Amino acid sequence: MAIMDFFRDPVELKELEPDEIERRKSEEFTSIIDVRTRMEYNSGHIEGIKNIPLGELKHHMKEFEPDKHYIFVCATGHRSRAAANKLVRNNVKNVSHLKSGMRAWKASGKDIVKD
């Protein structure tokens, strides 16, 4: 993963607000993935979403389907942007992320669950 992945938005990346994430959670061809560390995820995450820490993403690349929509979540938006860059470079083009990350989710008053 290149350092610039944290700062560069792929042209395909869509930024979503918390309400949009909440609406898309139940869509059949959408998968929401939290790319924070396991410790961050366990301390509070969006209910029902999968955790694949950014550092482990490369080991899961074969699991990503090109025709599916992936939404990434992190603490502030930098790691989710990097995850989207990684997928775009691997021919998965339908990618979004939670703009401003879990900080925005919490500020909007949305529920979080803890493990």
C-alpha positions as CSV (number, residue, x, y, z in Angstrom):
1,M,0.0,0.0,0.0
2,A,1.4,3.3,-1.0
3,I,1.5,6.2,1.5
4,M,-0.3,8.4,-1.0
5,D,-3.3,6.1,-0.8
6,F,-4.2,7.8,2.5
7,F,-4.5,11.2,0.8
8,R,-5.6,10.6,-2.8
9,D,-9.2,9.9,-3.7
10,P,-9.7,7.6,-6.6
11,V,-12.1,9.1,-9.1
12,E,-14.5,6.2,-8.5
13,L,-14.8,7.0,-4.7
14,K,-18.1,8.3,-3.5
15,E,-18.3,10.0,-0.1
16,L,-21.3,9.0,1.9
17,E,-22.9,10.6,5.0
18,P,-24.1,8.6,8.0
19,D,-27.7,8.6,6.9
20,E,-26.8,7.1,3.5
21,I,-24.7,4.4,5.1
22,E,-27.6,3.5,7.4
23,R,-29.9,3.2,4.3
24,R,-27.5,1.1,2.4
25,K,-26.7,-1.4,5.2
26,S,-29.5,-3.8,4.0
27,E,-28.8,-3.6,0.3
28,E,-28.1,-7.0,-1.2
29,F,-25.1,-6.1,-3.3
30,T,-23.5,-3.8,-0.8
31,S,-20.9,-4.7,1.8
32,I,-19.8,-2.3,4.5
33,I,-16.3,-3.0,5.9
34,D,-14.7,-1.3,8.9
35,V,-10.9,-1.1,8.2
36,R,-9.9,0.1,11.7
37,T,-7.8,-2.1,14.0
38,R,-9.6,-4.9,15.9
39,M,-9.2,-2.9,19.1
40,E,-10.8,0.2,17.6
41,Y,-13.6,-1.9,16.1
42,N,-14.3,-3.7,19.4
43,S,-14.5,-0.4,21.2
44,G,-17.4,0.7,19.1
45,H,-18.6,0.0,15.6
46,I,-21.7,0.1,13.3
47,E,-23.9,-2.9,14.0
48,G,-23.6,-5.8,11.6
49,I,-20.6,-4.7,9.6
50,K,-17.5,-6.7,9.0
51,N,-14.0,-5.8,10.3
52,I,-11.0,-6.2,8.0
53,P,-8.2,-4.1,9.4
54,L,-6.5,-2.1,6.6
55,G,-3.2,-3.9,7.2
56,E,-4.9,-7.2,6.5
57,L,-6.8,-6.1,3.4
58,K,-4.2,-7.5,1.0
59,H,-4.9,-11.0,2.3
60,H,-8.6,-10.7,1.4
61,M,-8.4,-9.3,-2.1
62,K,-9.8,-12.5,-3.7
63,E,-13.0,-12.1,-1.7
64,F,-13.9,-8.8,-3.3
65,E,-16.3,-9.1,-6.3
66,P,-16.1,-6.6,-9.1
67,D,-19.9,-6.1,-9.4
68,K,-20.5,-5.5,-5.7
69,H,-20.6,-2.1,-3.9
70,Y,-18.1,-1.8,-1.1
71,I,-18.3,0.9,1.6
72,F,-15.4,1.4,3.9
73,V,-15.4,2.9,7.3
74,C,-12.5,4.0,9.5
75,A,-12.0,6.6,12.3
76,T,-11.6,9.7,10.2
77,G,-11.7,8.8,6.5
78,H,-8.0,8.3,5.7
79,R,-7.8,4.6,6.0
80,S,-11.1,4.0,4.2
81,R,-9.8,6.1,1.3
82,A,-6.7,4.0,1.2
83,A,-8.8,0.8,1.2
84,A,-10.8,2.2,-1.7
85,N,-7.6,2.9,-3.6
86,K,-6.4,-0.6,-3.1
87,L,-9.7,-2.1,-4.5
88,V,-9.7,0.3,-7.5
89,R,-6.2,-0.8,-8.4
90,N,-7.5,-4.4,-8.3
91,N,-10.4,-3.6,-10.7
92,V,-13.2,-3.2,-8.1
93,K,-14.7,0.2,-9.1
94,N,-17.9,0.6,-7.1
95,V,-16.4,1.9,-3.9
96,S,-17.6,4.4,-1.3
97,H,-16.5,5.5,2.2
98,L,-18.0,7.1,5.3
99,K,-17.0,10.8,5.0
100,S,-15.1,11.7,8.1
101,G,-15.4,8.1,9.4
102,M,-16.7,7.0,12.8
103,R,-16.2,10.5,14.1
104,A,-19.1,11.6,11.8
105,W,-21.2,8.6,12.7
106,K,-20.9,9.3,16.4
107,A,-21.5,13.1,15.9
108,S,-24.7,12.2,14.0
109,G,-26.0,10.4,17.0
110,K,-26.1,7.0,15.3
111,D,-25.9,3.9,17.4
112,I,-22.7,1.9,17.9
113,V,-22.2,-1.5,19.4
114,K,-19.2,-2.7,21.4
115,D,-17.7,-6.2,21.5
